[in-house]
Amino acid sequence: MENEKLKQTIIDERTGIEYRLVGDFYIPNLSIKQEEKIILNKYGRLRLNYLRTHKKAEYSIMLIDGTINKHLKEIQETAQDRVNLIIEELKAKNNLTEEMKNTDMLYWVGTMNAIKQQAEEIILTELIYV
């Protein structure tokens, strides 16, 4: 009947962690905050993989703080916006128009692929792999 004398919950003065009584032991009342559910695109997945493999401390901190999804969402949105902007700038610089798609399709497709590749390479070095 010792359990009846023990408090059901206690708070550690030093750490501020709350403990609850389970049987004869005090177990910490720890919970993970619910994060917003997001669907990762290519850039979000690349950033997540980079953090997991090369920035383990930053990844762990964001995971514990509950900010990893917010970070990934921000990175993927920024990356997609920047890719679109860079593609438009490079299309204008190369005088690539939609009319060319009808007149010289192979040239247009080849140039667009090169432009998209350049834009993605810039984004990877600016946002993803840092």
Secondary structure, DSSP 8 states (H G I E B T S, - for coil): --TTTS-SEEE-TTT--EEEEETTEEEE-------------HHHHHHHHHHHHH-HHHHHHHHHHT-HHHHHHHHHHHHHHHHHHHHHHHHHHTT--SHHHHH-HHHHHHHHHHHHHHHHHHHIIIII--
